[in-house]
């Protein structure tokens, strides 16, 4: 099954938020750290900058970033997830479409594009196709595409990822994938993009984090994200611009 169909059902769309980003989950704590990193990356863009959140899912990112801009669009292939995003970000224009399909309309050009939790679990050819489609939507050399890898191999995921990689023998999986920064840079380059900046987070992982108080875990994660060692975090945010 292609990652395009992964969240097509209403049950999968609802469970995504309930499981991954429940109020007390490690995912929600890590998102608070990433959201601060994202705010820092966007602080120089004016309110009239045009903003797109690709693969917006249930609206987690677009509802956070959207209020800083007046022209906000979200694109999602799953109608069930898009409906949740519309309720979560009522001032955004949420479109249901596949921008990687042949002859897909380019609905606009943007100064800022975000694409979170997509590249890692999309099949290899879809990763490049999506980034190429987003490249076509960047307004110019100063426009910014921000995407992430929430499965950095050289992080706390290394121990659990190696046995899985040996079993799968490198074949595509719709979940549980890992990527290295070198692979991400190759994918970006193939799509005509150049990675200019990286911000990392995610030191402990959910299992280890569950053994300490949420306040203490968040303090550790924020300090780690601000340190040079953040490149060893499980979650990496990449800032890319048009190549050349």
C-alpha positions in Angstrom: 0.0 0.0 0.0 1.3 3.5 -0.9 1.7 6.0 1.9 -1.0 8.0 0.0 -3.6 5.7 1.4 -2.2 5.3 4.9 -4.6 7.6 6.6 -7.6 7.4 4.2 -10.0 6.1 6.7 -11.7 8.2 9.4 -10.7 5.8 12.2 -7.0 6.1 11.2 -7.2 9.9 11.1 -8.8 10.1 14.5 -6.4 7.6 16.1 -3.4 9.5 14.8 -3.9 12.4 17.1 -5.2 10.3 20.0 -2.2 7.9 19.9 0.7 10.0 18.7 -0.1 13.4 20.3 -2.2 12.7 23.3 -1.8 15.3 26.0 0.7 13.3 28.1 2.6 11.6 25.3 6.3 11.9 24.6 5.2 13.0 21.0 3.3 16.0 22.4 6.3 17.0 24.6 8.7 16.7 21.7 6.3 18.7 19.5 6.5 21.6 22.0 10.3 21.7 21.6 10.0 21.5 17.8 7.4 24.2 17.7 9.8 26.6 19.4 12.5 25.7 16.9 10.0 26.3 14.1 9.1 29.7 15.5 12.7 30.7 15.6 13.1 29.7 11.9 10.1 31.8 10.9 10.7 34.9 12.9 12.1 37.0 10.0 9.1 36.4 7.7 6.5 39.2 7.6 2.8 38.5 8.2 1.9 38.9 4.6 4.2 36.0 3.6 2.3 33.2 1.8 2.3 30.0 3.8 1.6 26.3 2.8 1.6 23.3 5.1 1.9 20.2 2.9 0.5 16.9 4.1 -1.1 18.9 6.9 -2.8 15.9 8.4 -5.1 16.9 11.2 -3.7 20.4 11.3 -1.1 20.2 14.1 1.5 22.3 12.3 -0.8 24.6 10.3 -2.8 25.5 13.4 0.4 26.5 15.1 2.1 28.4 12.3 -1.0 29.7 10.5 -1.8 32.6 13.0 1.4 34.4 12.2 0.4 34.7 8.5 -2.6 36.1 6.6 -2.4 33.8 3.6 -2.5 30.2 4.8 -3.1 27.0 2.9 -3.0 23.4 3.9 -2.9 20.5 1.5 -3.8 16.9 2.5 -4.6 13.8 0.5 -6.8 12.2 3.1 -10.3 13.8 3.2 -10.8 12.4 6.7 -7.7 14.1 8.0 -8.4 17.3 6.1 -11.8 17.6 7.8 -10.2 17.5 11.2 -7.6 20.1 10.0 -10.4 22.4 8.9 -11.9 22.4 12.4 -8.5 22.9 14.0 -7.4 25.7 11.7 -10.7 27.4 10.6 -8.9 30.4 9.0 -6.7 28.2 6.7 -7.7 27.1 3.2 -7.5 23.3 3.4 -7.3 21.5 0.1 -7.7 17.8 -0.6 -5.5 16.8 -3.5 -2.4 14.8 -4.6 0.2 17.3 -5.8 2.4 14.4 -7.1 -0.1 13.2 -9.7 0.6 13.7 -13.4 -0.6 17.1 -14.5 -1.5 18.3 -11.0 -2.4 22.0 -10.9 0.0 24.3 -9.1 -2.5 26.1 -6.9 -0.1 28.8 -5.8 3.4 29.9 -4.9 4.6 30.4 -1.3 7.2 32.1 0.7 7.2 29.4 3.4 6.3 25.7 3.0 6.3 23.2 5.8 6.1 19.4 5.4 6.3 17.5 8.7 6.2 13.7 9.2 5.9 12.9 5.5 9.3 12.3 4.0 10.4 9.5 6.3 7.4 7.2 5.8 6.6 7.9 2.2 8.0 5.4 -0.3 11.3 6.5 -1.9 9.9 7.6 -5.2 7.1 9.5 -3.5 9.6 11.4 -1.3 11.3 12.8 -4.3 8.1 13.4 -6.3 6.6 15.4 -3.3 9.7 17.5 -2.8 9.9 18.3 -6.5 6.2 19.4 -6.5 6.9 21.6 -3.4 10.0 23.0 -5.2 7.7 24.2 -8.0 5.6 26.0 -5.4 8.5 28.0 -3.8 8.1 31.7 -4.7 11.8 32.3 -5.3 15.3 32.1 -4.0 14.4 33.6 -0.6 11.5 31.2 -0.1 12.0 28.4 2.4 10.9 24.8 2.6 11.0 23.3 6.1 10.6 19.5 6.3 11.6 17.0 9.0 12.9 13.5 9.6 11.4 12.0 12.8 13.5 8.8 12.4 17.1 9.9 12.4 19.1 6.7 12.4 22.0 8.1 14.4 20.0 8.7 17.5 18.2 6.7 20.3 16.5 4.9 17.4 19.7 3.1 16.4 19.3 0.2 18.8 15.8 -0.7 17.7 16.2 0.2 14.1 19.2 -2.1 13.2 17.3 -5.4 13.8 14.4 -4.1 11.8 16.6 -3.1 9.0 18.3 -6.5 8.9 14.9 -8.2 8.8 13.4 -6.0 6.1 16.7 -6.0 4.0 16.1 -2.4 3.0 12.6 -2.8 1.6 10.1 -0.1 2.0 7.8 0.0 5.1 4.9 2.4 5.7 6.1 2.9 9.3 9.1 2.4 11.5 11.6 3.8 9.0 14.8 5.5 9.6 16.9 7.9 7.5 20.3 9.5 7.8 21.1 13.1 7.1 23.2 12.0 4.1 20.1 10.3 2.6 18.0 13.4 3.3 20.5 15.6 1.5 20.6 13.2 -1.5 16.8 13.2 -1.7 16.7 17.0 -1.5 19.4 17.4 -4.1 17.5 15.0 -6.5 14.5 17.3 -6.1 16.5 20.4 -6.9 16.8 21.7 -3.4 19.7 22.6 -1.1 19.6 22.1 2.7 20.9 25.2 4.4 20.2 24.6 8.0 19.4 21.8 10.5 17.8 21.8 13.9 17.6 18.7 16.0 15.6 17.4 19.0 14.7 14.2 20.7 17.3 12.8 23.0 15.5 10.3 25.3 12.8 8.5 23.4 9.4 7.6 24.8 10.4 4.6 26.8 13.2 6.3 28.7 11.2 9.5 29.1 8.3 7.7 30.8 10.6 6.9 33.7 10.9 10.6 34.8 8.5 13.5 35.4 7.3 15.3 32.4 8.7 18.6 33.7 12.2 17.1 34.1 12.0 15.4 30.7 11.0 18.6 29.0 13.8 20.5 30.7 16.3 17.9 29.4 14.9 17.9 25.9 15.0 21.7 25.6 18.6 21.9 26.8 19.6 19.1 24.4 17.8 20.8 21.5 19.8 24.0 22.1 23.2 22.2 22.2 25.5 21.1 19.4 24.6 17.5 20.2 21.1 18.0 18.9 22.2 16.6 15.6 22.0 13.2 17.4 18.3 13.7 18.2 15.7 11.4 16.8 13.9 14.4 15.2 15.7 16.6 12.7 14.2 19.7 11.0 15.7 20.7 7.6 15.6 24.1 6.0 15.9 24.0 2.3 15.9 26.6 -0.5 16.0 26.4 -4.3 19.4 24.9 -5.4 21.7 27.5 -6.9 
